[in-house]
């Protein structure tokens, strides 16, 4: 947990709650792009697959926006500047309204083109503060044509056309040039403004500039915002509807941050998932997909005094900088109202964000969200791999993660698209549609396997080829292909093998059975191999099988799980790691004809530790040990109690049997009550002495034991006597504790007050 309380330049002193909400996404987006803080040791982690983007941010300064809307716009502009995913990106920020006279300008430059490296991000905050509401004398209308023209100029002049160009338009969407002399006579100004807007939108599309409007104010013109989004360049980072420029309306200050995150994610092909919002102290869950290669958990704290701890799906508290458990961490904005933890190669699953705050700083809710990018990988199969002309073949493209771990959450499949083609010798390309809807050739809905069937044209006479490309917003595309040949007729050797599924721990094996029939009169050698599995995670044996002619035969195949060291992240005992592969069987005797391709799915957990495996045995043994110790202590306590001399009535007896005195024994020392005979020749009596000549203790068998100095001991029964001197002896009287001792039978001739 951090103790840094420094306020950043975007703290809520200036922007208020609306500003802090907007700034939340800036921190997250910034965290994805901020240059890594030098680590104590080099970290061999894969760099996230991110690209640079050139941005322009146009901020509406017209009179139709309230002062708080201008404040929110400025915070949003700052957030965009801080939020890109690449230090090679550039940004330009300017304000706009409408010029009333020829001596005025519709555009107010704020931040010139700035590279978003560490120094650039530091400088953006100050220049964004130059933006302000215009005075009526300066022109308070809304000149969209000029603003778009300026943005297109900034994005297309001296920039690499291969780098995406994005114009964020922060406005209420209300075109107003009625007071602007540059648009002609007053009755025609608005119409001319509309005409010029159409021209500038076409120019933006021609210059590959996307326009992403974000609507502020109490009632933004959604139709106008949609028109400007549709008028610019329409091709996004991927060819998917989610990456197509769209307008977003901000529904109050609380929606500014989430709305900006959604827009930014769509414009840059990041995936965005909002989480819960609660007042501290609280634990906020947020899931990260196994497809993610780089992500950032954004925490909109609202108050800089809120402290945050991040816990991964395995229950480990992760650091805010450096490497841990196969991931790399970097925190941004720790001392401000918003912070974001950037994670390279994050552990997939549900993360927990533990937020706390001191008394007096718990009134504002804390919100959490995640932005991430990832990579798609897939494997492709054609069944049968060598179909005959006129025969149908089923093509399957199966989704894997970057490390070939299988995906469990159907939500991770949302937005996936597969484009595929089927070509070959002797025929024109044939349409092929692969779906994951559980219909037709697809066995299950939303399981990451896209399947479809195609009929091989009867004119096919040679090579066949199928290609498929997986695409999704926020994920780099992956293309796979498989080649084959048109079969001239039935294969002389056939092989059958169902889907291979199993589970185990590192070093365990999964068994499958391959059924083979050889209809020829000569043996055939089959080669077996695993494809699409990361090195060292799975191995197959045997690698070759010799199939004898004759009746069908069954061969046992063994898939062995690699050692734990082969996995790129620690395995979990209760959360299996899925490994996918494709098992291929080829007939080496028949020109490596592919006989079978089947998926392999293995769920791997780590072996239990000694404590985990024998936990209950150890718990039982511990319980028995505790019981034994308690019994031993009880026995010792009882034994001590049985020897305790406390309550013994010691009778001092004269030679003629007269009771000279009675003395009650106490607890003594180590169960021995020491005493001496005082005035033995004149007025004998028993007196307690720590180091006396005599000592007694109770006997477990009844009665007592008398010990004399020097070590000699005498058993003293309830009816007997023990000699002390030539004229004195010791006997036991009734026990004041109620324990059993018999009253000795002797006469009493003297006063019996002590006895009574």
N, C-alpha and C positions, 0 to 999 in steps of 0.2 A: 504494500500500500504506500502511495506516495504522500509526501508531506509538502510538496511544492505548492504554494498558495499565490504565486505571482499572477497578476492580471495581465492578460494579453491585450494588444491594441484593439481587439474586437470585443472587449468585455461589455457587459450590459450597462455601463455608466452612460454610454451615448445612445445605444440602440434600444434599450429597454427590453422587455420580454419578446417583442416581435423581432428585434434584431438578434437576440440570442437564439431564437428558434431558427431563423434563417442561417445563422452562422454554424449551426450544428452540422449540416452537410458539408460545409466548407472544410471543417476539420477532418471529416472522414475522407473526403475526396483528396484533400491535401495529403493525408496520411498515405494514400496510395501512390502519390507521386514524389513525396519528399525524399531528397537524397538520403541514403541510409547513413545513420550515425556510425562512425568507425567502430568496429567491434574489437574486443581484445585479441581475438584470433580470427583469421580468415574463415568465412563460412561458405562452404561449397554447396550453395543452394541455387536451384534453377531460377533464373530471372523470370518474372511474370511476362506473359506475352502481351505487352501493351504497346500502343503506338502514340506518336505525338499528334496533337491537334492544334490548329490555329483558331483562336477565339476572338470575337469582337462582342462587346457588351454595350448595348445602347440603352440608356436610362432616361425614361420619360420625365421631363421637368415641367410639364404643362400645368396650368391652373386647375385642370379637372381632377388632379390628384391632391389629396389631403397631405399635410406635413408628415403624418405618421406613415403614409404610403411611400413618400419619398425616402424616409428613413429606412423602411423595409427594403426598398429597391437598392439603396446604397449597400446595405448589409448583404443583399443577394449578389450584387456585383462583386463585392469582396470575397464572398464565399466561392463563387465560380473561379475567381482568380486563384484562390488557394487550393482549389479542389481537383485539378487535373491529375492524370495518372502518369505523366511523363515530364521530366525536367527539360525536355526538348520542345515542349509546347510554347506558344506565344499568346499573349492577350493584349487587346487594346480596349480601353474603357472611355466612353464619352457620353455626355448628356445631350439631350435635344429637346427642342420645343418648336416654335415657329417664329421666324423673323418678321417683324412688322414693316420695317423699312429696309431700303437697300444698304444702309449703313450697319445693319445688324446681321448676326449669323444665327442660323437655326441650330448649329452644332456647337457645343461647349467641350473642347478637348479636356480630358482629365488625366488619363494614363496613356502615354504613347506605347507603341508596340514594345512589349517587355517579355523577355524570356523567363519562363516560370521555373528558374532554378532557385536555389535558396535565397540569393540576394534579391532576385526579382520579386519573390513572394513577400519579402520583408518590405519592399517599397510600395506595393500595391495599396496597402491600407491607408497610407497618408494621401495618396493622390485621389483615391475614391472619395475622400472627405471633401474634395473640391466641389463635388456635385451638390446642387442646391435647387430650391424652387425659384422659378423666375419671377421677377417683378413684372407688373403689368406693362410698364414702359419698355421692357426688354423683349416683349413678345411671348405670350403665354399659350399659344395654340399648340397643336400637335402635328408636326410635319413628318409623316412617315416616309414619303419619297426621299427626302433629303437624308433622313437617318439611315435608310437602307442603302442609299447610294454611298454614304460615308463608310458604312460597315463593309460593303462589297469592295470598296477601294482599299481599305486597310487589309482585308483578307487576301486580295488577289494581286497586290502590288509587291513585287520582290519576294514572293513566297513560293515554296515548292508546290506545284499543282498536285503532286501525289499525296500531300498531307491534307487530311480532311479540313474543311472550312465551315465553321459554325458561328452563326450570328444569334446571340440571345437578345431578344427584344423585350425589355421590361416596361410595360405600359398598361394603360386601361383600354387600349384598342379603339380609341375614338379619334378618327381623323378630323382635324379642325385647322383649316388654312384660310378661314374667312377674313382674318385680319392681316394676312400676308400679302404685301404689295407685289411680290415676285410672281404670284399666280394670276396676274392680270386684273381686269376690272372686277369689282366686288361681286356682282351677280353671278359671275362665272368661275370664281375661285375654287369653290368646293368641287365642281365638276372637273376642273383642270387638275386639281389635286388627285382625284380618283384616277384620271387618265395617266398621270405621271406615276402613280403608285403601281399601276398595271405594268408600265414600262420597266420600272425598277425591279419588280418581281421577276420579270422575264430575264432581265440582265443578271440577277442573282442566280437564277437557274442555269444560265449560260456559263457563268463563272464558277459553277459547282459550289455555291454557297447555300448551305441549309439555313433555314430561319426557324427558330424555336421561340415562339412568343410565350411569355408568362404574364397572365393578366392580374393586375393589381386594382385597387380601388373598390368602391362599394358595389358597382355594377359594370364590370368590364364588358366591352362589346365582343361577345364570344364569336359572332359571325365574322367580324373583321379580323379577329385573331386567327380564326381557322383559315380565312382567305389568304392571309400572309404566310401561314405555315405551308399551305398547299402551293403557293406561288413560287417558292424557292426550289432549290435542288432537292429532288425526292429520294435519291439513292443514299441510304445510310451506310453504316459500317458493315451491315449484312443485308441481304435481300430478303428482309422479313418485315411484316407490318409493324412490329414493335419498334423497329429502327427508323420508321418513316417519321419525318418532322410533324409534330402535332402541337396544338396550343393547350396550355394548362391554365386553369383559373385558380387563384389563391382565395380560399374561403376563410378569410380572417388571419390574424397574426400566427395562430397556432399551426396553420396549414402551410406557412411559407417554407419552413425547413423540409417537410416531407415532399411538398410539391416540387421544390427545386431539386431534391435528390432524385425524384422520378424522372424529371426532365433531363437532368445531367446524365443519369444512367442510360436513358434511351438514346441520347445524342452520342454517347461514347461507347455504346454497347457494353455497359456494365449491368449486372443483375442487382436488383434492389429488393430487399425484403424488410418491411417494417416489423418492429417488435412491440412489446407492451410498454406502458407508461405508468409509473407509480411514484408516490412520494417516498423518499428515503426514511428509514432504512428499508431496503427491499432487495430481492434477488430477481433479476429480469432474465428470462431465457431467450436465446436467439439462435436459430439453427444455421449452420454453414454446410453447404452441399459438398459431397465427395468430388464433385466436378471442379470445385474451386482450386485454382493454383495460387491466387493472391486475393486477399479480401481485407476489408477494414470494418471493424465494429465501431459504430458511431454512438457516442453517448452524449445526448443533449442534457447537460446537468442543470441548466438554468441558474445555478449558483456556483461560483468558483470554489466555495468551501466544501462542496461535495467531493468525496474521495471514492475511487473506483478500484475494484479488484476483479481480475478476469480469471475464470476457471474453465478449463477445457473439458470436453466430453468425458474424459477419463477421470475427472475429479481433481486434476492437478492445477494448482495456482501458477499461472504462467508469468514470466517476467515481462516488463514493459519495454525492454530493449535486449538485443542479443539473441542467441540461439537456445532453444530448449525443445527436447523431445522431437527433433527432426524439423521444427519450424523456426522461422526467423521473425522477430517482433520489433516493432518500432512505434513508439507513442508520439502523438502530436497533440498539442493544446492541453497538456496536463494541468496547467495553472489557470485556465480560462473557463468560461461557461460551457464550452463544448470541447470534447476530446475524442480522439479516434485511435484505435490500436490497429495498425497495419500488420497483417500476418502473411508471410510468404509460405506456401505449402501448409495451409492450416489443417489441423486434425478435423475430419468431418464429424458432424453430429451436433447436438444441442450444447451450446456454450452457455455459461451463466455469468451474468454481470452483477456483481455484488456492490451495491451503492450504499454509502453511509454519509451522515452529515451531523455536525454538532447541533446542539439545541439552538433554536432561533434561525436555522437555515434549512428547515424541512418543509416549508410551505409550498414550494414549486415541485411539480411532478418531474421525474427524470424519465426520458424516453430513450429507447435503444433501437438501432437499425443496423443493417449490414449491406455493404456494397461489395461485389466480387466479380472477378473474371476467371475464366477457366479454359480448359482445353477439352475438345471432344476426341475420342478415339473409338474406332469400331473394328469389327471383323466381319467379313462377308463370306457367305457360302452359297453354292449353287447345287441343288439336289433334284435330279442326278447331276453330277459334275460333267458327264459326257452324254447328253441326251441325243436321241435320234431325231432326224428331221421330222417335223410334224408332231413331236412329243412335247408335253408341257414340262417345264422345269420351275422349281420354286427357288426364289432368291431371298436370302435373309441377311439384313445388315443389323448387327447386334452392337448396342452401345456399351462402351467400356469407359472407365475413367482414365485419367492420364497415366496412372500406374496399373491399369488393367484390373482395378478392383471393381466388383460389380456394384450397381446402384440399387438401393433398397427402397428409397422413398419415391413413389410415383410423381410427387410434385416436381422432382428434378427433371422429369421428362417434358414438362410444360414448355411449349414453344419450339420443340424440336421439329425439324423439317428434313426430309430426305429427298434428294433429286437423284434419279437413276437413269441409266441408258443400257440398252442391250443391242450389241452389234455383232457382226460376223461376216464371214466370206459367203458371197452368193445372195445377200439380201440387204435391203435398206434398214437403217436403225428402226427398232421396234419399240413402241412406248412401253414403259415399265413403271408401275406405280407400287411403291412400298409403303405400307401403313402399319400402325401399331394400335389398331382399333379392335383387335380380337375377332375380326370377321375374315371369312375366307381362309386364305393360307396362313393368316396370323393367328397363332394359337392362344394368345392371351393379350388382353388390353393393358396398355401402359406398363409393359415389362421391359422396355428398352430394346425389343427385337422388332424391327420393321420388315415385314414380309410381303411378297407378292408373287404371282405366277405369270409366266409368259410362255407362249407357244412358239417353238422354234420353227421358222418358216420351212416349208417343204423344199424350197430352193437352196437351203443351207448346205454347203458342201465342204466345209473346212473348219477354220478356227472360229471360236466363239469368245465373246468378251462381255462381261458385265461390270459396270462401274456405278458406284453410289457415293454420294457426298452428304454427310451429316452437317446440318447448319442450325445454329441457334444464336439468339442475341446474347452477348456476353461470353460467348464460347467460340474459340477458334475452330474453323471448319476442319473436317477430316474426310479424305477421299480414299476409298478402298476399291480394289478391282480383283477379279478372278478370270483367268482364261481357261478355255477348254477346247474340245474338238467334237464335232458331230460324230456320233457313234455310227458305224456302218451296220451294226446289228447287235444282238444280245452279246454281252460280255461273256467270254468263256469262264471267267472267274467272277463270282459275286460275293459281296461282303455286306453284312448287316450288323449295326451297332447302334443301340439306342443312346439317348442323351446320358452322358456320364456325369453323375452327381455323387457327392460324398462330402464328408466332413472329417476333421481330425486336427492333430497338432503337428508342429514341425517334426519331420522324420516319419510320420505315419503314412500309410498307403491307402489308396482307393482302388478297388478291383472292378474291372469291367470284363465282359465276355463278348468276343468277336466271333460271329458265325460266318463261316466261309464255305463255299462250294466250288470245286474245281471240276468242270465238265470235260476237260481235255484229258489226254492220255500221258501228260508229262507234268512234272512238278512245276509250280510257279512260286517265285519269291516275292513276298509282299513287304514293302517298306512302311514303317509307321513313324509318325512324327507329331509333335505338338507345335502349333503355331500360335502367335499372338500372346504368349505367356512371357512375362518378364524373365530375364535370365536368372536361373537358380531357384525360382519359386516352385516350378513343377518339372518333373522328369518322367519319361515313359520307358517302360521296358515290357517286352523285348522290342528292339528296334527293327528286327526282321523276323518274318515267319515264312517257313517253307510249307506250302500247301500241296499235299499229295493228291494225285488224281483219285476220283471215286466219290464216295458218299460225303455228305456234309460233315464238317468238323467244327468244334468250338475251341477257341484258344483264349486263355486267360491273360488279360492285360493288367499291368500294375502302374498306376499313377502315384508317384511318390512326392510328398510335400517336402520342399527344401528346408534347410535349417533356419532357425529364427534370425540368424545374422544376414540372411539373404533378403529379408524384408526391409523396406526403406523407412519404416516406422514401427514402434513397438506394437506387438500384438496384445489383444485384450482377451481376458478369459471369458467375460460374459457378453462381449460384442464381437461376433465372428467377422473376420475379414474375408470377403469373397474374391476368389481368383477365377478369372475366365480364360479359356483357351479353346483352340479348335484341334481336334484329333483328325489327322488325315491318313488314309490308307491308300497306297499306290501299288499297282502291279508292275514291279520292275521288269518282269519277263515280257510284258506286253507294252513296252515303251513308256513306262511310268504312268499308265492309265490310272486316273483317279477313280477308286472304287467307292470311297466313303469319306464324307466330311461330317463330323458331328461335334456339337458344342460340349465343352467340359466345364463344369461348375463345381468348385471346391470351397467349402467354408472352413476357414482356419482360425483356431483359437490357440492361445499359448498354453503350455503345460502348467499345471498347478505347481506352486511352490510347496516345499515340505510342510510349511505351516498351513497352507490351504488344503492340501491333500489329507493331512492328519489332524486337522483342527479339532474335530469332535473327539478323536482319540485322546489328544492332548488335553482337551477340556475335561473329559471323563477322568483321565489320570490325575489331572490337577484337583478335580473335585474329591477323588478318593484320597489324595494326599492331604487335602485340607481336613477331610473328615478324620483321617488317621491322626493328624496333629491335634485336632480338637479332642479326640478320644484320649490321646496320650496326656494332654494337659488336664483333662478331667480326671484321669487315673492318678496323675501326680497330685492334683488338688485333693482328691479323696484320700490318697495315701498320707499326704501331709496332715489332713484333717484327722485321720485315724490315729496319728501319733501326737497330735497337739495335746500338751499336758494341761491346758487351760481347764479349770473346774475340778481337777483332782483335789480331794480333801486328804491332806497328809496328817496322820495322827502320830504324835511322838509318844511312845509307850515306855514306861519304866520297867525295871527288871521284874517287878511283881505283877505286871499287867495293867498298872494304873495308867490312864490317859493323862499325860502331863500337859498336852496342848494340841490344838487343831489349827492347821494352816492351809489356806486355799491357794492352790498353784495358779499361776498365770500362763500366758502364751510361751514365755521363755524365748531362748535364742536357738534357732535351728531345731525346733521342737524339743529342746531340753530346758527344763526349769531348774536353775542352779540355786542351792541354798547351803546354809551352814547351821551348826548348833551353837547358839549363843549361851554363855554362862552354864556350860554343861555340868558343873559340880555344885552349883548353888540354885539357880532358877532356870533350868534348861528350857529352851524354846527354839522353834524353827524360824530363821530369818532368811529372807531372799538375799543372796550375794551373787554378783555377776560371775565371779570366779570362785564360787564356793567349793567346799570339800565334796559335796554331793550334788547330784542332778537326777531328775526323773523325767520320763516321757511316757506317754500312753502306749500300751502294747496293742497291736492290731488283733491279737488273740484274746484280749481282755486283760484287765489289770494294768500293771505298769512295769517299767524297767527302771531299776535303781543303778546309777553309775557313780562309782567312787573315783576320786582323783587318782590317777595312775592307770585307769582304763578298765578295771574289773567291773562286771555288771552282774546284777542279781534280778531274777524274775520275781515280781511282787504280785501275788494273786490277790483277789478280793478278800480272801479269808486268811491269808498268811501274813508273816512278818519278815522283815529284813533287818539284820543286826547292823547298828550304826557304831556303837561303842560297847564296852563290856557291860554297861548298865542301861543303855538306851537302844531302842529298836524303832522301826518305822512300819506303819500299817496304813491301809486305805480305808477311808470312810465313805459315806454316801456321796455320789457325784452330783454337784450342783447343776450340771448341764443336762441332767436327765439320762445320760448314758449309763449303761448297766455296769455297776460295781456293787458287790455285796458288802453289807456292813459287817466288820469283823466281830467275832464273838469274844469279847473280853470284858472285864469288870471295870466299873467306873467308881472310884472312891473319892476323887477330888471334885472341886467345883467344875461344872460342865457348861459354863457360859460360852466359852470358846467353841465347844463342840456344837452347842445348839445354834 
